[in-house]
């Protein structure tokens, strides 16, 4: 657990103070949400995917074109696949690149891919990754999330490298892939996003991360975090996705630059 006296907070544009959590704390909060509050993984994933898709629309600001989604095998990849469906529903051509064989997807991600397939959206061959990334207006990075363990390897590392080389606009889901969600360190290749949409609460490792930071509501009540020693009011008063503009720890504050 984080030392309460050293707890990192982010502030919203309206001045709300939002505590940041480590990967371990977020993992425990997910467990409490599902086991003690009865929230389902697919419920939270649906909220995440919808809000990330809305952030994509905001970032594109009316520009149309292809969107490429880079999806890993875990919950982060499942959220990316859910986002792909919402973008498909809004008329976008969505190109999906999985970083591994479909057999490695967890149950929730498999469910999201099954829905996409029924809607006529198929994963693309990784041999076309460079072409797709160069031709896309925006790339959604949903490869790893807060579950990073060591430096990215194999196809995941290749996709991160190609994303940084060719992505015109990059939006990372929860945490830029390759970044340690707790420490902010990058043990290997890391995605350099223009925007990160982090989920439920910001992660401590996002302090000082590149790009602009937004926080998305995935339906977890604040009471889920009480056993972690966190008591706060929900910052989602008017919107389900809000911008975080500064950080604070021990009375010091750092502001981030204006959004694009």
Secondary structure, DSSP 8 states (H G I E B T S, - for coil): ---GGG--EEEETT--EEE-B-HHHHHHHHHHHHHTS---HHHHHHHHHHHHHHHHHHHHTT----EEEEE-SSHHHHHHHHHHHHHHHTT--EEEEESS-GGGS-HHHHHHHHHHHHTT--B--GGGHHHHHHH-SEEEEES-GGG--SS--HHHHHHHHHHHHH-SSEEEESS-TTS-TTT---SS-----SEEEEESS-BGGGTT-SSEEEEE--S--GGGGGGGT-----S-SS-SEEEEEEEEETTEEEE-----
